[in-house]
Amino acid sequence: MPNPISRLLHALPLLLPLAAIAAPAVDYNNLYDRCLTEAGAVNNTSVLSCSESVSGQVKREINTLYARLHAKLAQEAPEDADKLEQTQKAWLQYRNGHCALATSYVGSPMYGHCPMLLNIARALELRELAGD
């Protein structure tokens, strides 16, 4: 009877392709910092441009995670799928309201930077809920 390590070594070639399917989590803060560095100057234009670029990528991840998680919950626990939907709607309202307020009091760089920061935080929350 083969030992467990031997079985694992034989199964490893079968498992490696599955590991390649899961994309590594993106470090959006690093992506933003690199964008600013490449812009050459930190000013309202570069902050807005980099924030919007990174935020677009984060939103795609949020949408993917949300759709996957909602579909899973709809099958396993429909009441939790409803909670997720309500929570996402409330979060969007919070993000938009908070960032509008921050823009009013901090200034124009917050117009793009604030949503980016909150989107990054939401992506991390959804990753955790999805088990990523």
C-alpha beads as a LAMMPS data file, in Angstrom:
LAMMPS data file: protein, C-alpha beads

132 atoms
131 bonds

1 atom types
1 bond types

-500.0 500.0 xlo xhi
-500.0 500.0 ylo yhi
-500.0 500.0 zlo zhi

Masses

1 110.0

Atoms # bond

1 1 1 0.000 0.000 0.000
2 1 1 1.561 3.331 -1.048
3 1 1 2.193 5.871 1.660
4 1 1 0.355 9.247 1.651
5 1 1 3.407 11.184 0.419
6 1 1 3.802 8.836 -2.508
7 1 1 0.128 9.312 -3.422
8 1 1 0.519 13.082 -3.216
9 1 1 3.562 13.030 -5.465
10 1 1 1.663 10.983 -8.028
11 1 1 -1.318 13.329 -7.868
12 1 1 0.762 16.524 -8.055
13 1 1 0.900 16.669 -11.878
14 1 1 -2.904 16.491 -11.898
15 1 1 -3.279 19.255 -9.315
16 1 1 -0.838 21.765 -10.833
17 1 1 -3.130 22.766 -13.726
18 1 1 -5.872 23.556 -11.201
19 1 1 -3.511 25.840 -9.288
20 1 1 -2.756 27.737 -12.484
21 1 1 -6.470 28.510 -12.964
22 1 1 -6.722 30.519 -9.752
23 1 1 -5.322 33.961 -10.477
24 1 1 -3.223 35.468 -7.730
25 1 1 -4.799 38.342 -5.851
26 1 1 -3.806 41.702 -7.251
27 1 1 -2.074 44.195 -4.974
28 1 1 -4.014 47.256 -6.071
29 1 1 -2.172 49.646 -3.769
30 1 1 1.104 48.657 -5.401
31 1 1 -0.482 49.015 -8.834
32 1 1 -1.596 52.545 -7.930
33 1 1 1.844 53.474 -6.601
34 1 1 3.511 52.199 -9.787
35 1 1 1.076 54.199 -11.903
36 1 1 1.939 57.393 -10.022
37 1 1 5.657 56.661 -10.382
38 1 1 5.259 56.119 -14.121
39 1 1 3.253 59.353 -14.399
40 1 1 6.371 61.186 -13.218
41 1 1 4.542 63.726 -11.106
42 1 1 1.945 63.494 -8.383
43 1 1 -0.726 66.046 -9.131
44 1 1 -4.509 66.118 -9.416
45 1 1 -4.398 64.800 -12.973
46 1 1 -2.133 61.827 -12.220
47 1 1 -3.999 60.974 -9.010
48 1 1 -7.315 61.010 -10.862
49 1 1 -5.989 59.052 -13.835
50 1 1 -4.263 56.380 -11.744
51 1 1 -7.178 56.133 -9.310
52 1 1 -9.696 55.632 -12.089
53 1 1 -7.492 53.085 -13.858
54 1 1 -6.961 50.997 -10.738
55 1 1 -10.570 51.428 -9.629
56 1 1 -11.771 50.035 -12.959
57 1 1 -9.705 46.903 -12.403
58 1 1 -10.937 46.556 -8.826
59 1 1 -14.567 46.936 -9.937
60 1 1 -14.142 44.087 -12.415
61 1 1 -12.857 41.891 -9.578
62 1 1 -15.715 42.988 -7.299
63 1 1 -18.266 42.131 -9.986
64 1 1 -16.689 38.729 -10.628
65 1 1 -16.475 37.872 -6.924
66 1 1 -19.986 39.119 -6.240
67 1 1 -21.501 37.138 -9.119
68 1 1 -19.693 33.951 -8.112
69 1 1 -20.559 34.322 -4.437
70 1 1 -24.187 35.255 -5.118
71 1 1 -24.656 32.252 -7.418
72 1 1 -23.164 29.920 -4.806
73 1 1 -25.313 31.335 -2.017
74 1 1 -28.439 31.247 -4.175
75 1 1 -27.935 27.476 -4.470
76 1 1 -26.885 26.781 -0.881
77 1 1 -28.574 29.456 1.230
78 1 1 -30.985 31.727 -0.663
79 1 1 -31.569 33.943 2.368
80 1 1 -27.828 34.653 2.503
81 1 1 -27.833 35.501 -1.210
82 1 1 -30.517 38.091 -0.420
83 1 1 -28.386 39.442 2.446
84 1 1 -25.394 39.712 0.130
85 1 1 -27.464 41.650 -2.412
86 1 1 -28.818 44.020 0.251
87 1 1 -25.346 44.498 1.675
88 1 1 -23.844 45.247 -1.728
89 1 1 -26.518 47.848 -2.465
90 1 1 -25.968 49.457 0.938
91 1 1 -22.207 49.410 0.422
92 1 1 -22.539 51.153 -2.971
93 1 1 -24.715 53.832 -1.393
94 1 1 -22.201 54.258 1.443
95 1 1 -19.227 54.438 -0.952
96 1 1 -20.859 57.031 -3.164
97 1 1 -22.081 59.171 -0.275
98 1 1 -18.868 58.987 1.696
99 1 1 -16.727 59.853 -1.307
100 1 1 -18.985 62.758 -2.303
101 1 1 -18.546 64.132 1.211
102 1 1 -14.786 63.530 1.189
103 1 1 -14.487 65.302 -2.155
104 1 1 -16.385 68.293 -0.763
105 1 1 -14.101 68.650 2.242
106 1 1 -10.732 67.302 1.115
107 1 1 -10.796 68.396 -2.490
108 1 1 -10.663 67.101 -6.018
109 1 1 -8.029 64.358 -5.561
110 1 1 -10.595 62.486 -3.474
111 1 1 -12.970 62.324 -6.454
112 1 1 -11.084 59.320 -7.827
113 1 1 -8.938 58.293 -4.877
114 1 1 -11.729 57.746 -2.342
115 1 1 -13.769 55.306 -4.463
116 1 1 -10.589 53.451 -5.376
117 1 1 -9.677 52.950 -1.712
118 1 1 -13.170 51.786 -0.773
119 1 1 -13.352 49.518 -3.826
120 1 1 -10.063 47.895 -2.806
121 1 1 -11.414 47.327 0.699
122 1 1 -14.626 45.822 -0.714
123 1 1 -12.701 43.484 -3.000
124 1 1 -10.790 42.223 0.041
125 1 1 -14.067 41.669 1.912
126 1 1 -15.574 39.742 -0.989
127 1 1 -12.389 37.683 -1.396
128 1 1 -12.730 36.674 2.243
129 1 1 -16.404 35.761 1.878
130 1 1 -15.681 33.800 -1.288
131 1 1 -12.814 31.969 0.388
132 1 1 -10.188 33.380 -1.997

Bonds

1 1 1 2
2 1 2 3
3 1 3 4
4 1 4 5
5 1 5 6
6 1 6 7
7 1 7 8
8 1 8 9
9 1 9 10
10 1 10 11
11 1 11 12
12 1 12 13
13 1 13 14
14 1 14 15
15 1 15 16
16 1 16 17
17 1 17 18
18 1 18 19
19 1 19 20
20 1 20 21
21 1 21 22
22 1 22 23
23 1 23 24
24 1 24 25
25 1 25 26
26 1 26 27
27 1 27 28
28 1 28 29
29 1 29 30
30 1 30 31
31 1 31 32
32 1 32 33
33 1 33 34
34 1 34 35
35 1 35 36
36 1 36 37
37 1 37 38
38 1 38 39
39 1 39 40
40 1 40 41
41 1 41 42
42 1 42 43
43 1 43 44
44 1 44 45
45 1 45 46
46 1 46 47
47 1 47 48
48 1 48 49
49 1 49 50
50 1 50 51
51 1 51 52
52 1 52 53
53 1 53 54
54 1 54 55
55 1 55 56
56 1 56 57
57 1 57 58
58 1 58 59
59 1 59 60
60 1 60 61
61 1 61 62
62 1 62 63
63 1 63 64
64 1 64 65
65 1 65 66
66 1 66 67
67 1 67 68
68 1 68 69
69 1 69 70
70 1 70 71
71 1 71 72
72 1 72 73
73 1 73 74
74 1 74 75
75 1 75 76
76 1 76 77
77 1 77 78
78 1 78 79
79 1 79 80
80 1 80 81
81 1 81 82
82 1 82 83
83 1 83 84
84 1 84 85
85 1 85 86
86 1 86 87
87 1 87 88
88 1 88 89
89 1 89 90
90 1 90 91
91 1 91 92
92 1 92 93
93 1 93 94
94 1 94 95
95 1 95 96
96 1 96 97
97 1 97 98
98 1 98 99
99 1 99 100
100 1 100 101
101 1 101 102
102 1 102 103
103 1 103 104
104 1 104 105
105 1 105 106
106 1 106 107
107 1 107 108
108 1 108 109
109 1 109 110
110 1 110 111
111 1 111 112
112 1 112 113
113 1 113 114
114 1 114 115
115 1 115 116
116 1 116 117
117 1 117 118
118 1 118 119
119 1 119 120
120 1 120 121
121 1 121 122
122 1 122 123
123 1 123 124
124 1 124 125
125 1 125 126
126 1 126 127
127 1 127 128
128 1 128 129
129 1 129 130
130 1 130 131
131 1 131 132
